[in-house]
Amino acid sequence: MSALLAPPDASEVRFETLTPDWLDAVLPVEQAAYAHPWSRANFQDALAAGYQAQILLADDTILGYFVAMQGVDEVHLLNITVAPAYQGQGWSHLMLDALALWSRGQKAQWLWLEARVGNHRALHVYTRYGFNRVGMRKDYYPNGPGQREHAIVMSMPL
C-alpha cells in the first residue's frame, strides 16, 4: 500500500473533461485502484457514447475521475476513482459534489450507482454522501476466474 500524498498544489485543483488524450495516464491509476479495472475499451466506449467524464487534477497529477451516464430523469455513476495515493483526503466527496451539480443542471431527479458488496470503503463513502441502498444485483461483477460478486444498488434523490 502506498503512502498518502498531498496533491502538488491544492490551490490548483481543477476539473477537466476526460478525453481520449488522457487515457494513457488514467489507465495506470485505474489498474492500481482496482483488482478488476476498466479496460481502455471501456473508457473509449463511454467517451464515444458522450457520457459525462471528468478528471480531477492538481497541476498534471491525476487525483481522480468519474464517468456517468445520463438517463431521462436520472444519472447513473459508472466509475468514480480516486488515485490510491490520494485516497482518504475527501476527493471522492468533491467529485460527487461536481457530479450532483452537473446532474441537477441536466434536470436529473436521481443519482444511481452499483458498488461491489465487498467494497466497504466505497459503500461507506456513498452512504455518508446520502445514497441509500435500494437493491442488489446478484453476480453482477467479475471476481476472478469463474467467480462473480454481488452489487449493492444505491440511489440518491437530487
N, C-alpha and C positions, 0 to 999 in steps of 0.2 A: 504494500500500500504506500502510495507516495505521500509526502508531507503536503499539507495545505500551503498554498502560496497566496500572497496578496497580489491582486492584479497590478500590472506595471504602474498605472496611474489611475486611481478610481475616479478622478475628476474627468477623465477622458473616456469613460464607458459610454458606449453608444450602440444602437441597433442599426443594422444594415440588412437589406434584402439578401437572403441566402440564394445565390445564383450558382449555376454550374461551375463558375470560376473558383468557388470556394470549396468544392468537393474534395480536392486533394488534401486540403487542410482539415476538413471536417471528418473525413473517414477515419484517420487515426484516433481522433477524440472518441468517435462512436465505438470503435473497436476496443479502446481502453475502458470505456464505461460499461460495456455490456458483454455478457457471455454469448448472447445471440444478437449481434448488431445488425442494423440495417445495412444492406449492400449499396454499392454505387447505383445499381439499377433501381433500388427502392427510392433513393433520393431523386434520381433522374426522372422517374415516373411521376413522383409527387410534384416536382418543379414543372414538368411538361403539362401536367393537369391544371397548373395555375393555383395550386394550394398556397395558402399564406405560409411563408417560410422566412423566418428572421434569424439572424445571427447576432449574438451579443458579444461585443468586442471591447477590449481595453487596448488602445493602440491597435496592433495587428494580432494580439493574442486572443484566441477564442476562449471566452468564458462559458459559452453555451449557445444553444439554438433550439428552435421549435418549429414544427411543421403541423399545420392544422387545415382541415377540410371544411369548407362552408357548406351547409345544407340549407333547406328552406327557411327555417327559423332557429337554426342551431349551428354550432361549430363543434367539430369533433377533433380533439387534440390527438394527433397520431404519433408524435415523437416530441419529447422535451428532454434535453440532455444538458447537464452541467459537466464541464470538463472535470475529471476526477480530482485534479489538483486544486480546484476552486469550489468543491462541494462544501456544504455546511456554512456558507457565507451569505445566504439569502438571495442568490442569483435566480434560483427557481421561482421564488416569490415574485421577483421583479419581472421575469419573463411571463409568469401567469398574469400579472397586472397588465402587461402590454397586450397579451392575448385577449384578456377580458375587455380592455378598452377598444381594441380593434373590433372585436365581436359585437360589442354594443353599437359601434359605428355602422356595422353591417345589418343592424336591426335584429340580431340573433336574440333569442329568449333564453337559450340554454347553452351550456358548455358540457360536452360529454368526453369521456375517455375510458380506456381499459388499462388496468395495471396487473402485472403478474401477482398471483396470490402470495408468492414468496418475496415480493419486493416491498418489504416492510417500511423501508425508508421513504419510498415514493408514496405509499399509502398514507403514511403519517403526514407528509407534506401536503398531499391533496386534501386530507381531512381537515388539517389546520387551516387550509386556504378557504374551505367552505364547501367542498364537494361532499356528496352523500353517496353511500353505497346503495345501488338500486338493483343489482343483479349479479349474475355470474355467467360467464361463457365457459363451458366445460371444454377442456382440451384445446384451448384457443392458441396458445403459444408453443412453438417447438422448444424442446428442453433436452436436447441430446438425441442420439440415435434411437429412433423408435419410441421416444418419450414425448409427452405433452404436458403443459402446465395450464391450470385454470386461470382465467382472468376475472378480476373484480370489475364490474361496470360501475362507473361513478358519474354523477351529473351535478350540475350546479345552476340554479336559476340566475339570470343576469338582471 
